[in-house]
């Protein structure tokens, strides 16, 4: 197949391009002019320059394509407007270009559990549950999904919603690895009976395996608009995630309680700094809204049943692979 991948230079996108090319597919990667291909060295792919806000570049990128994997978008932004410009309107633009090409067999959108919002118990989200995003990021990803829903009669669509994705090249968990490497264990307590916060997660290669399954003959025959949660099926507490990181680093960090009001205050200050500098920050009030929620859980039962999905990577083993990469890139130094 001839496959277009957006977000190909990123953490998940680069892993997907490598897997697609390795499986013999002809891959076209849509990248901004400034995007680096450092994670794709030695991988066979065609690079095309474009932008989700530039419909002409999207039309050119979709020409002759059989399948689109849409991963590009903003996970951090200065404003709600920016989130929607890329994650919602950009998705709509790409979908319209794909529809107009007249050849697309499937448009696979990698959305996020944030589009659904958190749940409020240990019962994981399933695909038929209502959506209540708590952040502008989540709202923008959901709006992108809703645009696809409007087009699903004219464009075969599949939506995949991952929770926390980790592994080599992941920027998201790096801050926790770095804190623990400096012997600091930031403690976040939840408003639950146990005071724990609960999460689903998936190793990047397991997510890529699920995405590859959407290309199977059976998956391509699925009803347009099908949605799948992607996770490894386990429930992790925040403390367990960080304790496991400390274990593989072989360090004994000091627990430092981070009260909710302090996190909120820091997020507010960083929002002001971001506006002054014109640069988004890892922590913002939008991200605080997600961190403040106590349950981010989803079920992979539907993906197992309809796609034959089988996650393989255990959490500790996956975190070991992430740590190795961080060390190779000099992002973490251990004595």
Secondary structure, DSSP 8 states (H G I E B T S, - for coil): -EEEEESTTSHHHHHHHHHHHHTT-EEEEEE-TT---GGGTT---EEEE--TT-HHHHHHHHTT-SEEEE----SS-SSHHHHIIIIIIHHHHHHHHHHHHS--SEEEEE--GGGT--BSSSS-B-TTS-----SHHHHHHHHHHHHHHHHTTTS-EEEEEE-EEESTT-STTHHHHHHHHTTEEEE---SSTTS--EE-EEEHHHHHHHHHHTTSHHHHTS-TTEEEEE--S--EEHHHHHHHHHHHHT---EEEE--HHHHHHHHHHHHHHHHHHT---SS-HHHHHHHH-SEE-B--HHHHHHH-------HHHHHHHHHHHHHHTTS----
